[in-house]
Amino acid sequence: MYFKIFYNRHWILLICTFFLTISYIKGDNIQNANQSIHDKKILIVLTNHSDYPTRTDKTGLWLTELTHFYDIMDEAGYEMDFVSPKGGKVPLDERSLKPLYLDEKAREHLNDTTFMTRLETTLTPEEINPENYQIIYYTGGHGTMWDFRNNHSLQKISEKIYQQGGIISAVCHGVSGLLSLQDEDGSPLIKGVELTGFSNNEEVLSGMKSEVPFSLQDELTKKGAIYKKAFLPFTSYAITSDRIITGQNPQSSKEVAKALLKHLNQK
């Protein structure tokens, strides 16, 4: 009788131990999976350029194209570094600071000393190790049309991130940063890729057609990209083409971030 009770308790103990072990392993795997999602950072690219050819107002970063993306990815638990072609100060597009374009969160960032200091002290491309990042995000603003496209160092960083299985994302004029990217065979990385960016119509409507050094829409098409845009200008529109995610205009920054998270969750 005593042996029978001991025997039953012994099996109960084994069964409980087994299920506790499975639960621990499962929980540990979930934790490790979550850690693996966030073990590499996001590199955010910002412009240093502030001058138009003839206009007296200043260009630069379109603020919400940073903050809308940043807030969503920050809430999701991602760490982000800021880099610019020259490093140091990032100018803010004066028009982007008008009440029409700012939301409450963007105003909070403007009043956040720590955040604004980061925009004054961005990293240089030479300080970046691409292996530390799984995502690169090109912010917009007209300034990017002058210093994103032909920056060899940023090009190599982006190509390396993509080659190691990472994601390239961009919004509005920041998509100009994709124009010089090449695949491992030396062909344009965006050839045959569906993407978007600030359209010719939007350039005309914004009054900037005569100011920009080139047409983003036209140059994307010349590189073999399959350019697409929203039916109505200045409405949110983003495209995911495998590991290249692009947004059309300032209204699309949130949608780019959400598309990026959706892609990561599917992986």
N, C-alpha and C positions, 0 to 999 in steps of 0.2 A: 504493500500500500504506500509506504513511504517512498519507495523507488518510483512508483507510478506518478506521485505528486511531483517529485523532483524532476522526473523525465518531462512531464508536461510543462513545468516552469522553465526548464532548460530550452525547450522548443519555442515557448513564448518569448523568452529572452532573445533567442536567435532571430526570430521573426521581427521583433521590435528593432533590434540592432540593424537588421538588413534594411528596413524601411527608413530608419533614421540616416543610414549611410547614403541611400539613394537620394533622399531629400537634400542632404548636405552637398552631395556631388552636383545635383541639379541646380541648387542655389548658387554653388560656387561657379558653375558653368555660366549661369545667367549673369553673375557679377563680372566674370571674366569677359563675357560678350559685351556687356555695357562698357567695361573698361577699354576694350579693343576699339569701340566706336570712337572714343574720345582720347585715345592714346596719341594721336597726332593732331596738330593744330590747323587752324585756317589762316592762310596768309591773305591779307587784304591789301590791295594795291591802290594807291592814291596819287593824284597828280601834284606836281610842283609848279605847273604853269599857270600864270594869272593874267597875261596880257592878250587883248584882241589886237588885230592889225590896225583898226581905226576907231573902235569904240573907246570911250573914256572910262566906262565901268569895268570892273574886274571879273574875270572868270576864275575857275578853280574847281574844287570839289563841289558837286551838288549835294548839299549836306544830307538830305533824307535818303539818298542812294547809298549812303553809309549807314545811317542810324536805323533805318527800317530793317535792313539786312542784319546789322549787328545785334539789335534787340532780340530778334527771333532766334538767332544762333546762340546768343548768350543765354537766353532762357532755356535752350535745349542742352546747355552744359558745355558748349565748345569754347575753348580758349583761342583767342585771335591775336595775331601780331600785325602791325601796320608797317608797310614798306612803301617807299616812293622812289622814282628814278634817281633822284639826287640825295635822298634822305633829308631829314630835318623838317622844316616847316611846310605844311600843306595849306595853301590859300583856299578860302571858301568863296564860291561863286556868290556875288552880291545879290543876284536875283533870287537865289535859292533861300536867302535869309528873310525874304519878304513874308509878311503874315499869311499871304495866300498859300504859300508852300510849306510852312512850318506847322507841325502838329505839336501837341504837348510834350511828347517824349523827346522830340528834337530840341525843343526849348530847354528841357532839363539837361540835355547833353551840353548845350551851349553854356549853361551855368555850372557845369560840373568841371571843377578845376583839374581834376585828375584826367578826365577824358580829353579836355582841350590841350593839356600838356602833351598827351600822346600825339596829337595832331601837330604839335610844334617840334616833336623829337622822333619822327619816324625813322625806321631803319633804312640803311642803304642796301641795295641788292647784294653787295659784296659781303654783308653781314648775315646773309640768309643761307641756311643749309636746307635745300629742298627736301631732304630725307625726313625732316621734322614735320612735314605738312602733308595732309591728304587732300586738301582743297585749296584752290587759289580763287580769289574773287576780285575782279576788276571793277572798281567803282567808276562812276561817270562824272559828268561835268565837261564843258567844252574844252577845258584845259588838257584833257587826256588826248585830244586830237593832235597835240604837238609833241607830247613826250612819252606816249605809250608804244606807238607802232614800231619805232626803230630802236628801242632800247634793247641792246643785245643781251645784257645781263638778265633782265626780266624775262626775255624770251627763253633763255636757257633754263631758268628756274621753272617756268611753266611747263616746258617740254619734259623736264625731269620728273615733275610731279605727275604729269600725265602718264609717262612711261612706266612709272612704278605703281600704276593702277589708280591714281588719284583723279580728282574731278576739276575741270576748269569751268568757272562760272564768271559771268560778266553782265553788266546792265548798261543800257543806253549807249553813250559815247565810249564807255569803257570797253565795249566790244572791239574797239580799234586795237586793243592789246592782243587780239587773236590773229590779226592780219599777217603777222610775220612768223607765226608758229609753224613748225614743220614736223612731219612724222619721221620715223627712223629711216625712211627712204629718201628724205629730202623734199617730199611733196608737201603742199600746203595742208596743214592739219585739218582745216575746215572744208577742204574739197569734198563735195558730195554730202556735206552735213547740213541739216535743216537748222537754221538759227535766225535770230532777229537782232535788232539794234535800232538806234534812232533813224527814222526814215527820212527820205527826201522831202516828203510832204511836211513832216514835223519841223524840218530845218527851215523850210520856207515860212511856215506859219509862225515860227519863233523869231523870225527876222534875222536869222544868222547865216543864211546861205552864202552871202558874200564875205563872211568873216572866216569861215572854216577853211583849212588848207586842202581838204578833199571831201568828197561825198562818201560817208561811211557805207551807205547802202550799195552804192556803185562799186566800191572797192571790195566789199565782201563778195559781191557777185563775180567780180573779175577773178577772185581767188578760187572760184568754183563752188562757193557755198550756195545752198538753196535758201535764199532769203525769203522770209515770211514776215507779215505784219498784221496787226489788228485791223479790223474793218474800219474802225473809227480812230483817228489820231489821238494821242495823249490818253489812251485807255490802257489799262493793265493787260500785259500780254507777255507770256514767257514760253519758251520751248525747251524741252529736254530731249537731247539726242545722245542717248547712252551717257557718256561721261562729259558731255559738254552741255551746259545749261546757260541760256541767255535770256535777257529781258529787254524789251523794246525801248522803254523810256523811264523817267523818274517814277511814274506810277507803278512800275513793275518790280520794284526792289523787293517788296514783301513776297510777291509771287515767286521770284527767283529763290528766295530763302526757303519757302514752303516746298517748292519743287525739289530743292536740294535735300531737304529732310526726308521727303517721300522716297527719293532715290536711295538714300542711305538706309532707310528702314527696310526697303525691299531687298537690299543686299544682306 
